[in-house]
């Protein structure tokens, strides 16, 4: 059954945005090439919060991606760069990506806060606005040869 992963990361200062964007682009390319990656999308809101939704063959494929390459290199840096971070996962019958509204609802009901060094009040209360759903970028699996 496909494994769906949602993340929300809010970059706490524009000072960290260039570094964050560099790792985000590298992590997106890593995901596209990762075995078991079925598709994904990213969204940035006006408060520098970044949402990702990805679909994987199973949780083992997602964990192999998460613990390797650019993504693994970025994770420790997020402790400093972000003041809000959360994640949610579930399995479903199809690899169809959820809407941003469903991603938000699942994050609120089933997600959990991730560790950050300087949590915002919103992070501590686990309260955040829904994603605006305006401009998203797809992440497509790389062609396999």
Secondary structure, DSSP 8 states (H G I E B T S, - for coil): -EEEEEEEEEES-GGGHHHHHHHHHHHHHHHHHSTTEEEEEEEE-TTSEEEEEEEESSHHHHHHHHTSHHHHHHHHHHHHHEEEEEEEEEEESS-----HHHHHHHHHHH-EE---SS--HHHHHT-------SSEEEE------
